[in-house]
Structures are given as structure tokens and as C-alpha cells.
């Protein structure tokens, strides 16, 4: 990337860090989305493609990486599931403006 683009991305990451801290202090779940936005900015800054990131995530899930030299399974570090509003929304937050999907969901209820 161009140096000016890198600098702008670094500024955006710093601004996102501040927003994450504000959301954390307020106890807002928006912090999660801000953290995802920060990750996306970091991926763009470092030139990591979606395929590379996906392969990395798959390797993590398969336990191909050891933490601190210890062989631990990925299942040992499984996060507990949360009962959040997003789970109740049935993932409508992923693509809420798709009218065809909304009509299918209404018909199926």
C-alpha cells in the first residue's frame, strides 16, 4: 500500500481503539463490532487477503498451532456461548436489507 494509505489506516485503527475503550467502559456490545472493524483495518494495513486469514483461522481451529510450546487442543480453549440479542435475531444482522430473505423468513414463521 501507499505510505499515505498506511498512515490513514493506522489513524483509523487508533481511532477505533478509542471507540472500543469507550464502548467497553459503557458496557456496550457495540465493542464487539468495533473490534471486528479494527481487525479488518489491520488486515488491510498488513495486506492479508481473505483467503490467507481464512486459512489461518482454519489452522487455529484444527489446533495446528501450539501456545507457548505446549500442545493444547483448540477445544480446551473453547469460548462459552453467550445468550445475546444477536442470537435471538437469528443472524438477521448479517444481511438485514435483503427483501427476498425477509419475505422467506416471514413465510416460514
C-alpha positions in Angstrom: 0.0 0.0 0.0 1.0 3.6 -0.4 2.6 5.3 2.6 -0.3 7.8 2.9 -2.8 5.0 2.9 -0.9 3.1 5.5 -0.8 6.2 7.7 -4.6 6.8 7.3 -5.2 3.1 8.2 -3.0 3.5 11.3 -5.0 6.6 12.3 -8.3 4.7 11.7 -7.0 1.8 13.9 -6.1 4.3 16.7 -9.5 6.0 16.5 -11.2 2.6 16.6 -9.1 1.7 19.7 -10.5 4.8 21.4 -14.1 3.9 20.4 -13.6 0.3 21.7 -12.4 1.7 25.0 -15.5 4.0 25.2 -17.8 1.1 24.4 -16.1 -1.2 26.9 -16.5 1.5 29.6 -20.1 1.9 28.7 -20.7 -1.9 28.8 -21.9 -1.8 25.2 -22.0 -4.8 23.0 -21.0 -2.5 20.1 -17.5 -3.1 21.3 -17.6 -6.5 19.5 -18.4 -4.9 16.2 -15.8 -2.2 16.7 -13.2 -4.9 17.4 -14.2 -6.7 14.2 -13.8 -3.4 12.3 -10.3 -2.9 13.9 -9.3 -6.4 12.8 -10.4 -5.7 9.2 -8.4 -2.5 9.2 -5.3 -4.4 10.5 -5.8 -7.0 7.8 -5.9 -4.2 5.1 -2.9 -2.4 6.6 -0.8 -5.6 6.6 -2.0 -6.8 3.1 -3.6 -10.0 4.4 -6.1 -11.4 2.0 -9.4 -13.0 3.0 -8.1 -16.4 1.8 -5.0 -16.1 4.0 -7.0 -15.1 7.0 -9.4 -17.9 6.5 -6.6 -20.4 6.2 -5.1 -19.0 9.4 -8.5 -19.4 11.2 -8.9 -22.9 10.0 -5.4 -23.8 11.2 -6.2 -22.3 14.6 -9.5 -24.4 14.8 -7.6 -27.5 13.9 -5.1 -26.9 16.7 -2.1 -26.7 14.3 -0.5 -24.0 16.5 0.8 -24.6 20.0 0.7 -21.9 22.6 3.9 -21.3 24.5 5.3 -24.6 23.2 2.5 -26.6 25.0 0.4 -28.9 22.9 -3.2 -28.0 23.7 -6.2 -28.7 21.7 -8.4 -25.9 20.4 -11.3 -27.5 22.2 -9.6 -26.8 25.5 -9.9 -23.1 24.7 -13.4 -23.0 23.5 -15.3 -19.9 24.4 -18.6 -20.2 26.2 -21.6 -19.2 24.1 -23.4 -16.1 25.0 -27.1 -15.5 25.1 -27.0 -12.2 23.4 -29.5 -10.2 21.4 -27.8 -11.2 18.1 -28.5 -14.9 18.7 -32.2 -14.0 19.2 -32.2 -12.1 15.9 -31.4 -15.3 14.1 -28.5 -13.7 12.3 -30.7 -11.1 10.7 -27.9 -8.6 11.4 -25.8 -10.2 8.6 -27.9 -9.1 5.7 -31.0 -7.2 7.0 -31.8 -5.3 3.8 -32.4 -8.4 1.6 -36.1 -8.2 0.9 -36.3 -11.7 -0.5 -34.8 -13.2 2.6 -37.1 -11.2 4.9 -40.2 -12.5 3.0 -39.0 -16.1 3.2 -38.4 -15.7 6.9 -41.9 -14.2 7.5 -43.5 -17.0 5.5 -41.7 -19.7 7.5 -42.8 -18.4 10.9 
